[in-house]
Amino acid sequence: MRLVGWLSVTVLALAVSSNARAQACAEDPATCGRREFESGIEAYQAKDWAKAATHFEAAQKLRPHPVVLFNWALAESKLEHYVAALAHFDQVLADPETPKSLLPQIESEKANAQKNVATLEIEAAAGAEVVVDDRKIEGSPPVASVDPGEHRVRVTLDGKIALDKRLRVRAGERLRIAVDRSREVVVPPPTSTAAPPPPPPPPEAGPSPIWFYAGAGLTAVLGGVTVWSALDTQRAFDDYERDLPKSTQAEADARVAAGHDKELRTNLLIGATALAAVGTAALGLFVVDFSGKQQPRAGLLLGPTGISAVGQF
């Protein structure tokens, strides 16, 4: 939202004003109006909205111009006097002197004020007199556009007061009041029917115990093959020593090479079996959820004394 400075253009003819500031002006109205406008700009920039509105009002009465009126409406919006601001925005939009470049900003400020206007809708029997803040409201049903805050609603039926109450409304709120000869009912605005957010998903359980059993089975198979390989290697070594005296050098060398291959195979199987055993044990201790419930099984705990490893055994 920006203020619009004073334009050196021809303005509408000055009208006689009963405003106290206009009457107190000892100079020509144009000079006094300009001074009031500049004071309004200073007050607005200092966020003194009430003082700014007073100066802009005086400037408009001394030297009427749509630019002055627009700034007055801006100050009224800041004071949450949206109904008066809307009326002034409409005047500015309808004024042929309004600069075309200002029209988009004026429309934007008007829309902002419009969405903050509250509404009082009074449903009463035919012939009822409805007064809101000393202003008689017509219509079927009577509807009053009001600023946010407290307002007095008075309904008269058959010459008797059926309702005399002060109601507080929020910006943009629409309040419906039903009145008959015996009682009144204040109907609150509809509440949001948006569905509540979905519950968080249940914690995922750890891997199935079948993985542990599969690892144990693999370890057992590898262990069995390792035992067979070790026995086979030992048997080949025994055969080599028994036949060595009657073997040629070439036969001995071939059997030594075959024995080394069997020994390497056995060593590799021992390593694989050990690795499978360690992996299966870690799987069962820290990962697999045997209970079917998600529980913290392993991790790092940051505490005042340092970092510790935690797990479930």
MARKEZA-756146 format. One record per residue (C-alpha): x, y, z; residue number from 1; residue in three letters; chain. Coordinates in steps of 0.5 Angstrom, whole numbers, plus 500, padded with zeros to 3 digits. Layout:
<atoms>
+-----+-----+-----+-----+------+------+
|   u |   v |   w | pos | code | unit |
+-----+-----+-----+-----+------+------+
|   X |   Y |   Z | NUM |  ALA |    A |
...
+-----+-----+-----+-----+------+------+
</atoms>
This chain:
<atoms>
+-----+-----+-----+-----+------+------+
|   u |   v |   w | pos | code | unit |
+-----+-----+-----+-----+------+------+
| 500 | 500 | 500 |   1 |  MET |    A |
| 503 | 507 | 498 |   2 |  ARG |    A |
| 501 | 514 | 499 |   3 |  LEU |    A |
| 500 | 518 | 493 |   4 |  VAL |    A |
| 503 | 525 | 493 |   5 |  GLY |    A |
| 500 | 532 | 492 |   6 |  TRP |    A |
| 499 | 533 | 485 |   7 |  LEU |    A |
| 499 | 540 | 482 |   8 |  SER |    A |
| 493 | 539 | 477 |   9 |  VAL |    A |
| 487 | 543 | 477 |  10 |  THR |    A |
| 482 | 541 | 482 |  11 |  VAL |    A |
| 475 | 541 | 483 |  12 |  LEU |    A |
| 472 | 548 | 486 |  13 |  ALA |    A |
| 472 | 549 | 493 |  14 |  LEU |    A |
| 466 | 548 | 497 |  15 |  ALA |    A |
| 464 | 552 | 504 |  16 |  VAL |    A |
| 466 | 547 | 509 |  17 |  SER |    A |
| 464 | 547 | 517 |  18 |  SER |    A |
| 470 | 544 | 519 |  19 |  ASN |    A |
| 474 | 547 | 524 |  20 |  ALA |    A |
| 480 | 546 | 521 |  21 |  ARG |    A |
| 478 | 550 | 515 |  22 |  ALA |    A |
| 475 | 555 | 519 |  23 |  GLN |    A |
| 481 | 556 | 522 |  24 |  ALA |    A |
| 485 | 557 | 516 |  25 |  CYS |    A |
| 488 | 564 | 516 |  26 |  ALA |    A |
| 491 | 563 | 509 |  27 |  GLU |    A |
| 488 | 561 | 502 |  28 |  ASP |    A |
| 484 | 554 | 502 |  29 |  PRO |    A |
| 489 | 551 | 497 |  30 |  ALA |    A |
| 495 | 553 | 502 |  31 |  THR |    A |
| 492 | 550 | 508 |  32 |  CYS |    A |
| 489 | 544 | 504 |  33 |  GLY |    A |
| 496 | 543 | 502 |  34 |  ARG |    A |
| 499 | 544 | 509 |  35 |  ARG |    A |
| 494 | 539 | 512 |  36 |  GLU |    A |
| 495 | 534 | 506 |  37 |  PHE |    A |
| 503 | 534 | 508 |  38 |  GLU |    A |
| 502 | 533 | 515 |  39 |  SER |    A |
| 497 | 527 | 513 |  40 |  GLY |    A |
| 503 | 524 | 509 |  41 |  ILE |    A |
| 508 | 525 | 515 |  42 |  GLU |    A |
| 503 | 522 | 520 |  43 |  ALA |    A |
| 501 | 516 | 516 |  44 |  TYR |    A |
| 509 | 515 | 515 |  45 |  GLN |    A |
| 509 | 515 | 522 |  46 |  ALA |    A |
| 504 | 510 | 523 |  47 |  LYS |    A |
| 499 | 515 | 527 |  48 |  ASP |    A |
| 493 | 513 | 523 |  49 |  TRP |    A |
| 488 | 517 | 527 |  50 |  ALA |    A |
| 492 | 523 | 526 |  51 |  LYS |    A |
| 493 | 522 | 518 |  52 |  ALA |    A |
| 486 | 521 | 517 |  53 |  ALA |    A |
| 484 | 527 | 521 |  54 |  THR |    A |
| 489 | 531 | 517 |  55 |  HIS |    A |
| 487 | 528 | 510 |  56 |  PHE |    A |
| 480 | 529 | 512 |  57 |  GLU |    A |
| 481 | 537 | 513 |  58 |  ALA |    A |
| 485 | 537 | 507 |  59 |  ALA |    A |
| 479 | 534 | 503 |  60 |  GLN |    A |
| 475 | 539 | 505 |  61 |  LYS |    A |
| 479 | 545 | 504 |  62 |  LEU |    A |
| 482 | 543 | 497 |  63 |  ARG |    A |
| 478 | 537 | 494 |  64 |  PRO |    A |
| 481 | 532 | 490 |  65 |  HIS |    A |
| 481 | 524 | 489 |  66 |  PRO |    A |
| 488 | 523 | 491 |  67 |  VAL |    A |
| 487 | 527 | 497 |  68 |  VAL |    A |
| 481 | 522 | 498 |  69 |  LEU |    A |
| 484 | 516 | 496 |  70 |  PHE |    A |
| 490 | 517 | 502 |  71 |  ASN |    A |
| 484 | 519 | 507 |  72 |  TRP |    A |
| 481 | 512 | 505 |  73 |  ALA |    A |
| 488 | 508 | 506 |  74 |  LEU |    A |
| 488 | 511 | 513 |  75 |  ALA |    A |
| 481 | 509 | 515 |  76 |  GLU |    A |
| 483 | 502 | 512 |  77 |  SER |    A |
| 489 | 502 | 517 |  78 |  LYS |    A |
| 484 | 504 | 523 |  79 |  LEU |    A |
| 479 | 498 | 521 |  80 |  GLU |    A |
| 474 | 503 | 519 |  81 |  HIS |    A |
| 472 | 499 | 513 |  82 |  TYR |    A |
| 465 | 501 | 511 |  83 |  VAL |    A |
| 467 | 509 | 511 |  84 |  ALA |    A |
| 474 | 507 | 507 |  85 |  ALA |    A |
| 469 | 503 | 502 |  86 |  LEU |    A |
| 465 | 509 | 500 |  87 |  ALA |    A |
| 471 | 513 | 499 |  88 |  HIS |    A |
| 474 | 508 | 495 |  89 |  PHE |    A |
| 468 | 508 | 490 |  90 |  ASP |    A |
| 468 | 516 | 490 |  91 |  GLN |    A |
| 475 | 516 | 488 |  92 |  VAL |    A |
| 473 | 511 | 482 |  93 |  LEU |    A |
| 467 | 514 | 480 |  94 |  ALA |    A |
| 471 | 521 | 480 |  95 |  ASP |    A |
| 474 | 523 | 473 |  96 |  PRO |    A |
| 479 | 527 | 476 |  97 |  GLU |    A |
| 482 | 520 | 478 |  98 |  THR |    A |
| 489 | 519 | 475 |  99 |  PRO |    A |
| 488 | 512 | 471 | 100 |  LYS |    A |
| 495 | 510 | 473 | 101 |  SER |    A |
| 492 | 509 | 480 | 102 |  LEU |    A |
| 486 | 505 | 478 | 103 |  LEU |    A |
| 489 | 498 | 479 | 104 |  PRO |    A |
| 492 | 500 | 486 | 105 |  GLN |    A |
| 485 | 503 | 488 | 106 |  ILE |    A |
| 481 | 497 | 486 | 107 |  GLU |    A |
| 486 | 493 | 490 | 108 |  SER |    A |
| 485 | 497 | 496 | 109 |  GLU |    A |
| 478 | 497 | 496 | 110 |  LYS |    A |
| 478 | 489 | 495 | 111 |  ALA |    A |
| 482 | 488 | 501 | 112 |  ASN |    A |
| 477 | 493 | 505 | 113 |  ALA |    A |
| 471 | 489 | 502 | 114 |  GLN |    A |
| 473 | 482 | 505 | 115 |  LYS |    A |
| 474 | 485 | 512 | 116 |  ASN |    A |
| 467 | 488 | 513 | 117 |  VAL |    A |
| 463 | 485 | 517 | 118 |  ALA |    A |
| 455 | 483 | 516 | 119 |  THR |    A |
| 449 | 483 | 521 | 120 |  LEU |    A |
| 443 | 480 | 518 | 121 |  GLU |    A |
| 437 | 481 | 522 | 122 |  ILE |    A |
| 431 | 476 | 521 | 123 |  GLU |    A |
| 425 | 479 | 525 | 124 |  ALA |    A |
| 417 | 479 | 524 | 125 |  ALA |    A |
| 414 | 484 | 518 | 126 |  ALA |    A |
| 414 | 491 | 521 | 127 |  GLY |    A |
| 419 | 490 | 525 | 128 |  ALA |    A |
| 424 | 496 | 526 | 129 |  GLU |    A |
| 431 | 495 | 526 | 130 |  VAL |    A |
| 437 | 500 | 528 | 131 |  VAL |    A |
| 444 | 498 | 528 | 132 |  VAL |    A |
| 448 | 503 | 532 | 133 |  ASP |    A |
| 443 | 509 | 531 | 134 |  ASP |    A |
| 442 | 507 | 524 | 135 |  ARG |    A |
| 435 | 504 | 521 | 136 |  LYS |    A |
| 436 | 498 | 517 | 137 |  ILE |    A |
| 432 | 497 | 511 | 138 |  GLU |    A |
| 431 | 490 | 507 | 139 |  GLY |    A |
| 428 | 483 | 507 | 140 |  SER |    A |
| 431 | 481 | 512 | 141 |  PRO |    A |
| 435 | 487 | 514 | 142 |  PRO |    A |
| 443 | 487 | 513 | 143 |  VAL |    A |
| 448 | 492 | 516 | 144 |  ALA |    A |
| 455 | 492 | 513 | 145 |  SER |    A |
| 459 | 494 | 519 | 146 |  VAL |    A |
| 466 | 495 | 522 | 147 |  ASP |    A |
| 470 | 490 | 526 | 148 |  PRO |    A |
| 468 | 491 | 533 | 149 |  GLY |    A |
| 462 | 492 | 538 | 150 |  GLU |    A |
| 455 | 494 | 535 | 151 |  HIS |    A |
| 449 | 496 | 538 | 152 |  ARG |    A |
| 443 | 492 | 535 | 153 |  VAL |    A |
| 436 | 494 | 537 | 154 |  ARG |    A |
| 429 | 491 | 534 | 155 |  VAL |    A |
| 422 | 494 | 536 | 156 |  THR |    A |
| 416 | 490 | 534 | 157 |  LEU |    A |
| 409 | 492 | 535 | 158 |  ASP |    A |
| 412 | 499 | 539 | 159 |  GLY |    A |
| 416 | 494 | 544 | 160 |  LYS |    A |
| 423 | 493 | 544 | 161 |  ILE |    A |
| 424 | 486 | 542 | 162 |  ALA |    A |
| 432 | 486 | 542 | 163 |  LEU |    A |
| 437 | 491 | 545 | 164 |  ASP |    A |
| 444 | 488 | 545 | 165 |  LYS |    A |
| 451 | 489 | 544 | 166 |  ARG |    A |
| 454 | 484 | 539 | 167 |  LEU |    A |
| 462 | 484 | 537 | 168 |  ARG |    A |
| 464 | 481 | 530 | 169 |  VAL |    A |
| 470 | 480 | 527 | 170 |  ARG |    A |
| 473 | 482 | 521 | 171 |  ALA |    A |
| 470 | 479 | 515 | 172 |  GLY |    A |
| 465 | 475 | 520 | 173 |  GLU |    A |
| 457 | 474 | 518 | 174 |  ARG |    A |
| 452 | 474 | 524 | 175 |  LEU |    A |
| 445 | 472 | 523 | 176 |  ARG |    A |
| 440 | 474 | 529 | 177 |  ILE |    A |
| 433 | 471 | 529 | 178 |  ALA |    A |
| 428 | 475 | 533 | 179 |  VAL |    A |
| 421 | 474 | 534 | 180 |  ASP |    A |
| 416 | 476 | 540 | 181 |  ARG |    A |
| 419 | 472 | 545 | 182 |  SER |    A |
| 426 | 471 | 544 | 183 |  ARG |    A |
| 432 | 472 | 540 | 184 |  GLU |    A |
| 437 | 467 | 537 | 185 |  VAL |    A |
| 444 | 469 | 535 | 186 |  VAL |    A |
| 446 | 464 | 530 | 187 |  VAL |    A |
| 454 | 463 | 529 | 188 |  PRO |    A |
| 457 | 463 | 523 | 189 |  PRO |    A |
| 458 | 456 | 520 | 190 |  PRO |    A |
| 465 | 452 | 523 | 191 |  THR |    A |
| 470 | 449 | 518 | 192 |  SER |    A |
| 468 | 442 | 516 | 193 |  THR |    A |
| 475 | 440 | 514 | 194 |  ALA |    A |
| 476 | 433 | 515 | 195 |  ALA |    A |
| 481 | 432 | 521 | 196 |  PRO |    A |
| 488 | 430 | 519 | 197 |  PRO |    A |
| 489 | 423 | 518 | 198 |  PRO |    A |
| 493 | 419 | 524 | 199 |  PRO |    A |
| 500 | 418 | 523 | 200 |  PRO |    A |
| 502 | 411 | 520 | 201 |  PRO |    A |
| 503 | 406 | 525 | 202 |  PRO |    A |
| 511 | 405 | 526 | 203 |  PRO |    A |
| 514 | 400 | 522 | 204 |  GLU |    A |
| 516 | 393 | 525 | 205 |  ALA |    A |
| 523 | 391 | 524 | 206 |  GLY |    A |
| 525 | 385 | 519 | 207 |  PRO |    A |
| 521 | 378 | 520 | 208 |  SER |    A |
| 525 | 373 | 524 | 209 |  PRO |    A |
| 525 | 369 | 517 | 210 |  ILE |    A |
| 531 | 373 | 515 | 211 |  TRP |    A |
| 535 | 371 | 522 | 212 |  PHE |    A |
| 533 | 363 | 521 | 213 |  TYR |    A |
| 535 | 364 | 513 | 214 |  ALA |    A |
| 542 | 367 | 516 | 215 |  GLY |    A |
| 542 | 361 | 521 | 216 |  ALA |    A |
| 541 | 356 | 515 | 217 |  GLY |    A |
| 546 | 359 | 511 | 218 |  LEU |    A |
| 551 | 359 | 516 | 219 |  THR |    A |
| 549 | 351 | 518 | 220 |  ALA |    A |
| 550 | 349 | 510 | 221 |  VAL |    A |
| 557 | 353 | 510 | 222 |  LEU |    A |
| 559 | 350 | 516 | 223 |  GLY |    A |
| 557 | 343 | 513 | 224 |  GLY |    A |
| 561 | 344 | 507 | 225 |  VAL |    A |
| 567 | 347 | 510 | 226 |  THR |    A |
| 567 | 341 | 515 | 227 |  VAL |    A |
| 567 | 336 | 508 | 228 |  TRP |    A |
| 572 | 341 | 505 | 229 |  SER |    A |
| 577 | 340 | 511 | 230 |  ALA |    A |
| 576 | 333 | 511 | 231 |  LEU |    A |
| 577 | 332 | 504 | 232 |  ASP |    A |
| 583 | 336 | 504 | 233 |  THR |    A |
| 586 | 332 | 510 | 234 |  GLN |    A |
| 584 | 326 | 506 | 235 |  ARG |    A |
| 588 | 328 | 500 | 236 |  ALA |    A |
| 594 | 330 | 505 | 237 |  PHE |    A |
| 594 | 323 | 508 | 238 |  ASP |    A |
| 594 | 320 | 501 | 239 |  ASP |    A |
| 599 | 324 | 498 | 240 |  TYR |    A |
| 604 | 322 | 504 | 241 |  GLU |    A |
| 602 | 314 | 503 | 242 |  ARG |    A |
| 604 | 314 | 496 | 243 |  ASP |    A |
| 610 | 319 | 496 | 244 |  LEU |    A |
| 615 | 314 | 496 | 245 |  PRO |    A |
| 613 | 310 | 490 | 246 |  LYS |    A |
| 610 | 317 | 486 | 247 |  SER |    A |
| 614 | 320 | 481 | 248 |  THR |    A |
| 617 | 327 | 481 | 249 |  GLN |    A |
| 611 | 330 | 477 | 250 |  ALA |    A |
| 606 | 326 | 480 | 251 |  GLU |    A |
| 608 | 329 | 487 | 252 |  ALA |    A |
| 608 | 336 | 484 | 253 |  ASP |    A |
| 601 | 335 | 481 | 254 |  ALA |    A |
| 598 | 332 | 488 | 255 |  ARG |    A |
| 602 | 338 | 492 | 256 |  VAL |    A |
| 598 | 343 | 487 | 257 |  ALA |    A |
| 591 | 339 | 488 | 258 |  ALA |    A |
| 592 | 339 | 495 | 259 |  GLY |    A |
| 594 | 347 | 496 | 260 |  HIS |    A |
| 587 | 348 | 492 | 261 |  ASP |    A |
| 583 | 344 | 497 | 262 |  LYS |    A |
| 587 | 348 | 502 | 263 |  GLU |    A |
| 585 | 354 | 499 | 264 |  LEU |    A |
| 578 | 352 | 498 | 265 |  ARG |    A |
| 577 | 350 | 505 | 266 |  THR |    A |
| 580 | 357 | 508 | 267 |  ASN |    A |
| 575 | 361 | 504 | 268 |  LEU |    A |
| 569 | 356 | 506 | 269 |  LEU |    A |
| 572 | 358 | 513 | 270 |  ILE |    A |
| 572 | 365 | 512 | 271 |  GLY |    A |
| 565 | 365 | 509 | 272 |  ALA |    A |
| 562 | 361 | 515 | 273 |  THR |    A |
| 565 | 366 | 520 | 274 |  ALA |    A |
| 562 | 372 | 516 | 275 |  LEU |    A |
| 555 | 369 | 515 | 276 |  ALA |    A |
| 555 | 367 | 523 | 277 |  ALA |    A |
| 557 | 374 | 525 | 278 |  VAL |    A |
| 552 | 377 | 520 | 279 |  GLY |    A |
| 546 | 372 | 523 | 280 |  THR |    A |
| 548 | 374 | 530 | 281 |  ALA |    A |
| 548 | 381 | 529 | 282 |  ALA |    A |
| 541 | 381 | 525 | 283 |  LEU |    A |
| 538 | 377 | 531 | 284 |  GLY |    A |
| 541 | 382 | 536 | 285 |  LEU |    A |
| 540 | 389 | 533 | 286 |  PHE |    A |
| 535 | 388 | 527 | 287 |  VAL |    A |
| 530 | 383 | 527 | 288 |  VAL |    A |
| 523 | 384 | 531 | 289 |  ASP |    A |
| 522 | 377 | 534 | 290 |  PHE |    A |
| 516 | 380 | 538 | 291 |  SER |    A |
| 512 | 383 | 532 | 292 |  GLY |    A |
| 513 | 390 | 535 | 293 |  LYS |    A |
| 517 | 396 | 533 | 294 |  GLN |    A |
| 522 | 397 | 539 | 295 |  GLN |    A |
| 529 | 401 | 538 | 296 |  PRO |    A |
| 534 | 395 | 538 | 297 |  ARG |    A |
| 540 | 399 | 536 | 298 |  ALA |    A |
| 543 | 406 | 535 | 299 |  GLY |    A |
| 547 | 411 | 538 | 300 |  LEU |    A |
| 545 | 415 | 544 | 301 |  LEU |    A |
| 547 | 422 | 545 | 302 |  LEU |    A |
| 548 | 424 | 553 | 303 |  GLY |    A |
| 552 | 429 | 557 | 304 |  PRO |    A |
| 557 | 424 | 558 | 305 |  THR |    A |
| 558 | 423 | 550 | 306 |  GLY |    A |
| 556 | 418 | 545 | 307 |  ILE |    A |
| 554 | 411 | 547 | 308 |  SER |    A |
| 552 | 405 | 543 | 309 |  ALA |    A |
| 545 | 402 | 545 | 310 |  VAL |    A |
| 542 | 395 | 543 | 311 |  GLY |    A |
| 537 | 390 | 545 | 312 |  GLN |    A |
| 540 | 383 | 547 | 313 |  PHE |    A |
+-----+-----+-----+-----+------+------+
</atoms>
